[in-house]
Amino acid sequence: MMLPSSSSSSSSSNSSSSSSSSRAEREQQQQQQQQQQQQHHQQQQQQQHHHHHHHHQQQQQQQQQQQQQQQQQQQQQQQQQQQQQQQQQQQQQQQQQQQQNIYDDVSGVQSFVCNV
């Protein structure tokens, strides 16, 4: 009777880990959907203003390119955060090594005093 309860607990832990990893993907998908909607809205504006101003179309196309660049910058920020986490782990390892060296020095001083 205890086997099904243990299996259900393990499946719940797996689902929690998968949900945390897919947050970044969901954010990117939402950003892409927003960009598509904005592009569609701008295309409608271009069709309306097509008979009036030709210079106005060029400005709207530049805005679309800027939005794409902003998405790329956000993806780069996510990668930088992952690198910072790795650096913090390395710093913790260095601190542990320094503490070990201090203990070794203290033991060496004590032995030196005992020898004198």
Backbone as JSON, one array per atom type, in Angstrom:
{
  "sequence": "MMLPSSSSSSSSSNSSSSSSSSRAEREQQQQQQQQQQQQHHQQQQQQQHHHHHHHHQQQQQQQQQQQQQQQQQQQQQQQQQQQQQQQQQQQQQQQQQQQQNIYDDVSGVQSFVCNV",
  "N": [[0.83, -1.21, 0.0], [2.13, 1.15, 0.44], [3.62, 1.77, -1.76], [2.31, 3.15, -4.02], [1.94, 5.71, -2.93], [4.52, 6.71, -2.54], [5.44, 6.84, -5.16], [3.81, 8.81, -6.24], [4.66, 11.09, -4.91], [7.22, 11.46, -5.93], [6.67, 12.07, -8.59], [5.45, 14.52, -8.36], [7.53, 16.17, -7.54], [9.1, 16.19, -9.82], [7.47, 17.56, -11.59], [7.47, 20.11, -10.52], [10.09, 20.96, -10.91], [10.24, 21.05, -13.68], [8.47, 23.08, -14.31], [9.74, 25.36, -13.39], [11.88, 25.61, -15.13], [10.71, 26.2, -17.53], [9.82, 28.76, -17.48], [11.28, 30.89, -18.6], [11.05, 30.24, -21.29], [8.32, 30.56, -21.67], [8.06, 33.32, -21.26], [9.52, 34.3, -23.43], [7.95, 33.37, -25.54], [5.61, 34.82, -25.09], [6.55, 37.41, -25.55], [7.19, 37.2, -28.26], [4.65, 36.79, -29.35], [3.44, 39.23, -28.73], [5.01, 40.9, -30.27], [4.34, 40.04, -32.85], [1.67, 40.81, -32.95], [1.96, 43.59, -32.78], [3.38, 44.1, -35.11], [1.47, 43.38, -37.02], [-0.45, 45.3, -36.51], [0.95, 47.59, -37.21], [1.31, 47.1, -39.91], [-1.28, 47.39, -40.87], [-1.57, 50.12, -40.43], [0.31, 51.03, -42.23], [-0.89, 50.36, -44.66], [-3.09, 52.04, -44.6], [-1.92, 54.56, -44.66], [-0.66, 54.54, -47.02], [-1.35, 55.9, -49.34], [-0.88, 58.46, -48.7], [1.61, 59.29, -47.34], [4.87, 58.52, -48.11], [7.23, 58.53, -46.69], [6.52, 57.96, -44.14], [6.15, 55.24, -43.96], [8.73, 54.16, -43.9], [9.68, 54.92, -41.39], [8.07, 53.38, -39.69], [8.9, 50.8, -40.3], [11.49, 50.83, -39.28], [10.92, 50.91, -36.56], [9.94, 48.34, -36.13], [12.27, 46.8, -36.45], [13.77, 47.7, -34.25], [12.29, 46.65, -32.13], [12.76, 43.92, -32.41], [15.48, 43.83, -31.81], [15.42, 44.51, -29.1], [14.31, 42.21, -27.97], [16.38, 40.36, -28.38], [18.34, 41.44, -26.68], [17.17, 40.99, -24.18], [17.27, 38.21, -24.04], [20.03, 37.85, -23.9], [20.54, 38.97, -21.39], [19.42, 37.04, -19.71], [21.22, 34.94, -20.1], [23.52, 36.09, -19.0], [22.82, 36.2, -16.29], [22.85, 33.49, -15.63], [25.6, 32.99, -15.87], [26.58, 34.57, -13.78], [25.64, 33.16, -11.56], [27.23, 30.86, -11.72], [29.75, 31.99, -11.2], [29.41, 32.77, -8.53], [29.28, 30.29, -7.27], [31.9, 29.39, -7.67], [33.3, 31.26, -6.11], [32.45, 30.55, -3.55], [33.7, 28.06, -3.28], [36.39, 28.87, -3.26], [36.49, 30.32, -0.86], [36.12, 28.28, 1.0], [38.49, 26.84, 0.68], [40.35, 28.74, 1.58], [39.71, 28.87, 4.3], [40.49, 26.33, 5.15], [43.25, 26.54, 4.84], [43.85, 28.42, 6.81], [43.29, 27.01, 9.15], [45.27, 25.06, 8.97], [47.56, 26.64, 9.28], [47.24, 27.52, 11.91], [47.44, 25.12, 13.34], [50.06, 24.52, 12.75], [51.39, 26.6, 14.06], [50.77, 26.0, 16.73], [52.08, 23.55, 17.06], [54.66, 24.4, 16.76], [54.99, 26.03, 19.0], [54.75, 24.11, 20.99], [57.01, 22.62, 20.53], [59.02, 24.38, 21.25]],
  "CA": [[0.0, 0.0, 0.0], [2.95, 2.36, 0.52], [4.31, 2.04, -3.02], [1.73, 4.22, -4.86], [2.11, 7.03, -2.33], [5.88, 7.18, -2.79], [5.59, 7.18, -6.58], [3.12, 10.07, -6.52], [5.46, 12.2, -4.41], [8.34, 11.69, -6.84], [6.18, 12.71, -9.81], [5.16, 15.93, -8.07], [8.79, 16.91, -7.51], [9.54, 16.37, -11.2], [6.66, 18.58, -12.24], [7.86, 21.43, -10.03], [11.35, 21.35, -11.54], [10.02, 21.36, -15.09], [7.77, 24.36, -14.43], [10.68, 26.46, -13.18], [12.76, 25.75, -16.29], [9.97, 26.66, -18.71], [9.36, 30.16, -17.32], [11.95, 31.74, -19.59], [10.48, 29.96, -22.61], [6.99, 31.19, -21.74], [8.23, 34.77, -21.43], [9.93, 34.56, -24.81], [6.8, 33.16, -26.42], [4.7, 35.96, -24.94], [7.15, 38.56, -26.23], [7.06, 37.01, -29.7], [3.26, 37.02, -29.72], [3.2, 40.67, -28.69], [5.67, 41.5, -31.43], [3.55, 39.75, -34.05], [0.48, 41.66, -32.94], [2.35, 44.95, -33.08], [3.71, 44.18, -36.53], [0.23, 43.34, -37.77], [-1.08, 46.61, -36.35], [1.7, 48.56, -38.0], [1.04, 46.85, -41.33], [-2.55, 48.02, -41.18], [-1.33, 51.55, -40.52], [1.02, 51.3, -43.48], [-1.84, 50.3, -45.77], [-3.95, 53.22, -44.55], [-1.16, 55.77, -45.01], [0.1, 54.29, -48.25], [-1.7, 56.89, -50.36], [-0.6, 59.83, -48.24], [3.01, 59.62, -47.06], [5.8, 57.41, -48.33], [8.28, 58.58, -45.66], [5.97, 57.42, -42.89], [6.35, 53.79, -43.98], [10.11, 53.85, -43.52], [9.79, 55.07, -39.94], [7.43, 52.24, -39.03], [9.76, 49.62, -40.48], [12.59, 50.95, -38.32], [10.41, 50.55, -35.25], [9.88, 46.88, -36.06], [13.63, 46.3, -36.24], [14.16, 48.0, -32.88], [11.63, 45.71, -31.23], [13.47, 42.65, -32.5], [16.74, 43.99, -31.08], [15.13, 44.47, -27.68], [14.14, 40.81, -27.57], [17.7, 39.74, -28.31], [19.0, 41.92, -25.48], [16.61, 40.32, -23.03], [17.82, 36.86, -24.01], [21.41, 37.96, -23.43], [20.51, 39.19, -19.95], [19.19, 35.76, -19.06], [22.47, 34.2, -20.13], [24.43, 36.71, -18.04], [22.43, 35.79, -14.96], [23.36, 32.14, -15.42], [27.04, 33.09, -15.65], [26.8, 35.1, -12.44], [25.44, 32.08, -10.62], [28.42, 30.02, -11.76], [30.82, 32.7, -10.52], [29.17, 32.7, -7.1], [29.67, 28.96, -6.81], [33.36, 29.35, -7.63], [33.73, 32.05, -4.96], [32.23, 29.75, -2.35], [34.76, 27.07, -3.21], [37.63, 29.54, -2.86], [36.4, 30.64, 0.56], [36.33, 27.05, 1.76], [39.92, 26.54, 0.63], [41.05, 29.67, 2.44], [39.48, 28.48, 5.68], [41.34, 25.18, 5.42], [44.63, 27.02, 4.99], [43.97, 29.09, 8.11], [43.37, 25.97, 10.18], [46.59, 24.44, 8.87], [48.53, 27.56, 9.87], [47.08, 27.52, 13.36], [48.0, 23.87, 13.87], [51.51, 24.62, 12.65], [51.86, 27.49, 15.13], [50.65, 25.28, 18.0], [53.15, 22.55, 17.14], [55.92, 25.13, 16.94], [55.04, 26.45, 20.4], [54.98, 22.91, 21.8], [58.41, 22.2, 20.37], [59.86, 25.29, 22.03]],
  "C": [[0.87, 1.27, 0.0], [3.61, 2.71, -0.83], [3.65, 3.14, -3.84], [1.92, 5.61, -4.26], [3.51, 7.57, -2.6], [6.06, 7.59, -4.25], [4.91, 8.51, -6.89], [3.95, 11.25, -6.03], [6.63, 12.49, -5.35], [7.86, 12.4, -8.11], [5.89, 14.19, -9.55], [6.45, 16.75, -8.04], [9.3, 17.16, -8.93], [8.75, 17.49, -11.89], [7.08, 19.98, -11.78], [9.16, 21.87, -10.69], [11.13, 21.74, -13.0], [9.33, 22.72, -15.24], [8.74, 25.52, -14.25], [11.57, 26.67, -14.41], [12.02, 26.33, -17.49], [9.48, 28.1, -18.56], [9.98, 31.05, -18.38], [11.37, 31.51, -20.98], [9.1, 30.6, -22.74], [7.12, 32.69, -21.95], [8.63, 35.1, -22.87], [8.77, 34.38, -25.77], [5.83, 34.33, -26.31], [5.26, 37.18, -25.66], [6.99, 38.42, -27.74], [5.62, 37.25, -30.15], [2.95, 38.52, -29.72], [3.83, 41.34, -29.91], [4.87, 41.25, -32.7], [2.3, 40.62, -34.09], [0.85, 43.1, -33.3], [2.7, 45.1, -34.56], [2.44, 44.19, -37.38], [-0.48, 44.69, -37.69], [-0.36, 47.66, -37.19], [1.47, 48.34, -39.49], [-0.3, 47.46, -41.74], [-2.37, 49.53, -41.31], [-0.62, 51.89, -41.83], [0.05, 51.29, -44.66], [-2.73, 51.55, -45.77], [-3.2, 54.46, -45.04], [-0.42, 55.62, -46.33], [-0.17, 55.38, -49.29], [-1.26, 58.29, -49.96], [0.91, 60.09, -48.15], [3.87, 58.38, -47.29], [6.89, 57.4, -47.26], [7.78, 57.96, -44.36], [6.17, 55.91, -42.83], [7.75, 53.43, -43.5], [10.28, 53.96, -42.0], [9.18, 53.86, -39.23], [8.27, 50.98, -39.19], [10.94, 49.68, -39.52], [12.12, 50.58, -36.92], [10.33, 49.03, -35.11], [11.26, 46.3, -35.81], [14.09, 46.57, -34.81], [13.51, 47.03, -31.91], [12.32, 44.36, -31.28], [14.79, 42.74, -31.74], [16.5, 43.95, -29.58], [14.94, 43.04, -27.21], [15.49, 40.12, -27.47], [18.44, 40.2, -27.06], [18.45, 41.22, -24.24], [17.11, 38.88, -22.94], [19.26, 36.88, -23.51], [21.45, 38.2, -21.93], [20.26, 37.89, -19.21], [20.47, 34.94, -19.04], [23.46, 34.79, -19.13], [24.07, 36.31, -16.61], [22.92, 34.38, -14.68], [24.86, 32.18, -15.17], [27.34, 33.63, -14.26], [26.6, 34.01, -11.39], [26.66, 31.16, -10.6], [29.57, 30.7, -11.04], [30.63, 32.65, -9.01], [29.56, 31.33, -6.56], [31.19, 28.85, -6.73], [33.88, 30.14, -6.43], [33.53, 31.27, -3.68], [33.31, 28.7, -2.21], [36.07, 27.71, -2.77], [37.6, 29.88, -1.38], [36.64, 29.4, 1.41], [37.82, 26.7, 1.77], [40.7, 27.48, 1.54], [40.87, 29.3, 3.91], [40.36, 27.28, 6.04], [42.79, 25.62, 5.62], [44.83, 27.68, 6.34], [44.09, 28.04, 9.22], [44.74, 25.29, 10.15], [47.64, 25.35, 9.51], [48.44, 27.54, 11.39], [47.67, 26.26, 13.96], [49.52, 23.92, 13.8], [52.08, 25.51, 13.74], [51.81, 26.75, 16.47], [51.78, 24.26, 18.13], [54.49, 23.25, 17.37], [56.06, 25.56, 18.4], [55.33, 25.25, 21.29], [56.43, 22.47, 21.69], [59.33, 23.1, 21.17], [59.69, 24.97, 23.5]]
}
